[in-house]
């Protein structure tokens, strides 16, 4: 009698564990929406160099361009790999100030979580680079704050990247994959929202699909000059010297 009872209890506990594990997603796709406050980004790029002509151009930009630019992207993933792909954009709004890299999506990002490596294709003023290196190490500080995103309960984490860029992220343990949009990784669950408050940019998941993604679908980009992170940064710093006062913001945007 006791043996039968133990067996029943064991089976019952096993069914509970299976039911709980069924709620976890280890393969699928996530649609993200990226929003950038273009007016705030442009104002920071201009900085203290606002004069009569620049002010006139800035005012004209405010009248003709939307304050917020919204772009879409998709992340496909399994338990070991992720691939972040920006949606194609027909055209970029021209303006007298030139491109606004912080308001664009310039990266196609492949991550191998098992080997802690990645391949990031960056489009820098129509020139492609393939950055092959270890994943960026982010020293996250997890907090008690939570919020619901795309139907998942997420916990907040904060960090600094590139020495001074403040990052706020929300991740869910219900997707136990340490990935996220762009190159944001390193939390004990999938990152569904990222905000760079001082850079005026946010990414937020809008739809999550639980589906099997074969490894053959998660492959890195092939086009571009192969460089390490340090080599890319040196190339970028040299190229940005001719961009005047906006150079620091351009460099920051392409290093994200």
PyMOL commands that set and color helices and strands:
alter all, ss='L'
color gray80, all
select helices_A, chain A and resi 2-21+38-49+52-64+101-103+215-217+229-255
alter helices_A, ss='H'
color red, helices_A
select strands_A, chain A and resi 28-37+68-77+81-86+107-112+117-124+127-134+141-149+152-161+165-172+190-196+201-210+225-227
alter strands_A, ss='S'
color yellow, strands_A
deselect
rebuild
show_as cartoon
